[in-house]
Amino acid sequence: MSTSRIPLLLCLVLLMSCSPTVQVAAPEKPITINLNVKIEHEIKVQVEKELDTVLNQDSGLF
């Protein structure tokens, strides 16, 4: 082999070994979405009772 072919072969080997690859594969475990949502609410019973008493009185509003 001549000395002029050695750099050419070396370049070819380097180019072939550095080729980028992209792999697309499905995950082994299923994807889970955690939807832990804490819903808080308050019921203002006292205000509602007071409104009922005001509206039920003979105040002449209705």
C-alpha positions in Angstrom: 0.0 0.0 0.0 1.3 3.4 -0.8 1.6 6.1 1.7 -0.8 8.4 -0.1 -3.7 5.9 0.5 -3.2 5.6 4.3 -4.6 9.1 5.1 -7.5 8.6 2.8 -8.4 5.2 4.4 -8.0 6.8 7.8 -10.4 9.6 6.9 -12.9 7.1 5.6 -12.8 5.0 8.7 -13.2 8.1 10.9 -16.1 9.4 8.9 -17.9 6.0 8.9 -17.5 5.6 12.7 -18.8 9.1 13.5 -22.1 8.9 11.7 -24.9 10.3 13.8 -27.9 8.0 14.5 -31.3 8.8 15.8 -33.4 6.1 17.4 -37.1 6.4 18.1 -38.5 3.8 20.4 -41.6 3.5 22.6 -41.0 3.6 26.3 -41.1 0.4 28.3 -43.5 1.8 30.9 -46.7 3.6 30.1 -46.7 7.4 30.5 -48.7 8.4 33.6 -50.1 11.8 34.3 -50.7 12.5 38.0 -53.7 14.7 38.5 -53.8 15.1 42.2 -55.9 18.2 42.6 -57.0 19.4 45.9 -60.3 21.3 45.7 -61.3 23.3 48.7 -64.5 25.2 49.1 -66.3 26.9 51.9 -70.0 27.2 52.3 -71.1 30.3 54.1 -74.2 29.0 55.8 -74.4 31.8 58.3 -74.7 34.5 55.6 -77.3 32.4 53.7 -79.4 32.0 56.8 -79.2 35.7 57.5 -80.3 36.5 53.9 -83.2 34.1 54.3 -84.4 35.8 57.5 -84.1 39.2 55.9 -86.0 38.1 52.8 -88.7 36.2 54.7 -89.5 39.1 57.0 -92.3 41.4 56.1 -89.9 44.1 55.1 -91.9 45.1 52.0 -89.0 44.3 49.6 -91.0 41.9 47.5 
